[in-house]
Amino acid sequence: MTRTVITGISGRMGSTLVRLAKAASDLPVVGATVRPGSPLAGQDAGLVARLGAPLDVIAHDDLGRALDGAKADVVVDFTGPEATLHHAKVCAERGVALVVGTTGFTPEGRAQLEAHAKRIPIVAAPNMSVGVNLVIRMAAELARVLGPSFDVEVLEAHHRMKKDAPSGTALKLAEVLVDALGRSKDDLTFAREGQTGARPPGEIGVQALRGGDVVGEHTVYFFGEGERIELTHRATNRDQFAQGALRAARWVAGRAPGLYDMADVLGLQGKT
């Protein structure tokens, strides 16, 4: 049994996590939070998460209070960069493992997360979907095999409410492509306009689309002479993100302190 606390349960991802954790037999939800000052604080978490039935767990507007007496093994967090960093600090102080699905961290925020991971185990990934993480691995392998003779582009699409662009997943794809091709971050191009001239050798384009209710789509294009390869993942609902996060929660509880990602959870590190 992995005793779980879920943050931000009134949001789309938080409520999905509560629903799927409740349906699991080994992930009892022992704590939950809403944003500070929310009028939902003090209500039953099952009702806040719109399960249609009580969960017999009170939603607090402070993670410390949610952890009091909960004997939690792990906290699962998909809130926002500022809130997540505060939650990581609380988890580090309490010795509770953490799963982070939040994106949009600044370099300074990422450094804070790394500092907290010296005290507790943290799984942090821009996308918790098992399928997406396999696509990331496959993109790197394709890049290595195809080499510099293919032009590489990353295109992502998300709903109109997404706050960061490009998505964390697109940036992760760009990162692994840079590594696989032996290039640098200076080779990444995030916008094209006007008389740009011919495409520079070694350039990797990363472009973002926003609109409607798109849950998430990512495509890596490999353009060659006379052929094109497209590697695509399309998410049609948020369940797969939540299922991946809960898989990470099971995996990280009881681990040694450190900053892990979904490749660790899936056993993909070091494999080709």
N, C-alpha and C positions, 0 to 999 in steps of 0.2 A: 504494500500500500504506500502510495506517495501522497502525503498530505499537502494540499495545494491551496495557495492563496492567489486570487486573480484580481488584477487591478483594472480600473476603468470599466466596470461591468455594465454601465448604462450605454456604452458605445457599441458599435457594430461588432468589432472584434471581441471585445470583452464579453458581450452577451453570448456570442457564438462559443467562446471558450467555456463559459459556465454551462451552456447546454450540452456540449460534447463531454465535458468532464463529468457531469451528472450522469450521462448515459454510460460512462465507463465504469467498470467494476473496481478499478484499482486507483482511482484518482479522487478521493473524497475532497470536496471543496470545504475548507475549514476557515476561510476568511475571504473578504472581498472589499474592494474600495470603489468609491466614486470620487469625483474631483472635489478639492477643498471648497467648503461652503455650499455644496450642492444640497438642495432641499430633499434629495433622496436619501441622504445620510440618516441612519437610524432605522431604515426600512429593511424588510427581509430581502436578501440578495436574490432569491428566486423570483420575486415580484419585480424587483428593479431590472433584472435581466430579461424580463418578459417571458418567463418560462410557463406562466399560467398557474403555478403552484409554489407554495413556500419552500424554501430550502433549509429553514431553521438556522440560517447564518445571517448575522446583521451586517449590512453594508456600512462601512465607516468612511469618513472623508480624510482619514489619515492612516497610512500604512502601518505605522507603529502600533496604533490601537488595534488594527486588524490582526496584527501578529501576537498581541498580548494574549497569552493563554492558548493560542492556537496549536502550538507544537508543530509548526509548519516545516515541511521538508524543502519546499520550493515556492517561489513567487513567479508568476507568469505575467509579463508586462508588455502591452501594446499601446501605451498612452501617447507620449510625445517626448521630445528630447529633454526638455527641462524637468518634466515630471519623472521620467525614467531615471535620470541621473540622481534625483533626490531619492527615489526608491532604491537605487543601487547602493547609495550611502547607508540607508536604513538597513538593507539586507546585510551589508558588510558588517555593520555594528552588531547585528543580531546573529550573524553566522548562518544565514539562510541562503541557499542556492537561488540563482536567478536565471530566468529565460527572458531574453529581450528580443522582441520583434519590431521595435521602434526603428525608424529610419530618420535621416536628416541631421545626424550629429555633425557638429563642427569638429575640426581636428582637436580642439581643446576639450570638447565633450568626449570624444573618443579616448583621449588620454586619461580623463577622469574615470571612464569605464574600465580601462586597463589597470588603473591604480586600485580600484575596488576589487578587481579580479585577483589581486595578490593575496586577498583575505578570504575570498569565497569563490566557488566555481560559478562561472557565468557562461551561458550559451547565448551568443549574440549573432544574429544573421539578418540580412536585409529581406530575406524571404524564407519562410519556414516550410514551404511546400517541398515535399520529397521530389516531385517531378521537376520543379525548377532547379533544384540542386543537382539533379542528374543532368539536366540540360547544361548547367554551368560547367560540369565536368566534361561533358561531350564537346562543348564549344572549345575548350582548351585543347582537347585531343585533336579535333579537326584542324585547329590552327597550327598545331605542331606538324601534322602530317602534310597539310596543304602548303604551308610555308609562305614565303614572301611574294609568290607569284599571284596570290589571290588578294583582292581588296576586301577589307572587312568593315562592315557597318552594323551598328546595333540600333534597333528601333523599338521603342516601348510606348504603350498606350494605357492610360488610366482614366478613371472617372473625373469629372470636373472639380470635385472637392479636394483632390489630392494636393497637398501643400508644397511638396518638394519635387524638383525636377532637375535632372533626370531621376528616375526612381533609384532607390538603393540597389535593386536587383540589376538594373542596367549598369550602374557604376561597378557592381561586383563583376558582371560579365566583362566590362571594359578592363578591369584590373587583371582578370585571369588571361584575357587575350593579350594584353601588354606583356605579361610574364611569359606566356607560351611562345610569343613571337620575338622575344628578346628586345622589345621596344621600351620606350619610356612614356611617362604621362604627358610629356610635351607633344607626343604624336596624337593625342586625343583631340578631336574637333567637335565642339558642342553646338556650333551654329555656322551656317553658310549664308551669305547674302552678297549681292552685287557681283562684280567681276572678280571671281575668286581664282580664275585661272585653272589650269589642269590640276587634277587631284595629285597632291604630292605623294611620292612613294613612301609607303610605311604608315600613312595616315589611317586612323581608326575613327570613324564617325559615330557619334552617339546622339540620337535625336529623340525628342519626347512629344507625344500627342496627348491632349487632354480633352475629354468631352463625355457627355452622357453618364451612363452608369457602369462603364467598363471596369470590371473588377481588376483586371491586370493581364496584359499581353506583352510578350517579349519575343523578338525575332533577331537572330544573328544571321546576317547575309555574308556569304563568301562568294564574291564575284570573280570568276575566272574568264579566260578567253574561250568562248564557245560553251560555257556551262556556268551554272549558278547553283549553290547549295543554300537552302534556307532551313534553319533550325528554330522551331517555334514552340513556345508554351503559351497556352491560353487558359486562364482561370475563369470559370463560369460562376463560382460562388466562393465564399470565404472559408468554407469548411476545411479545405485542404490545408490552408495556412494554420488554422487552429489545430488540426490533427497533427501536423508536423511539430507545432509548439508543444503539444502535450506529449508527443513522443520524446522531444528534447527534455521535457520535465522529468519523465521517467528515467532518462539516461543520466541527467546531471546530478540528481539527488545522491549525495554521498561521495561525489567525486572530489579529487584534490583541487585546491584553489587553482584558478587559471582561466584564461579567456579562450573559450572553445567556439566552434561554429558548427553548422549542420553537416559539414563533411566529417567532423569527428563523430557526431551522433550517428551518421549513416555508415561509418566505417570506411570512408572513401579516402582518408588522408594517406598519401604515399602510394596510392594505387594508380595504375595507368591502364 
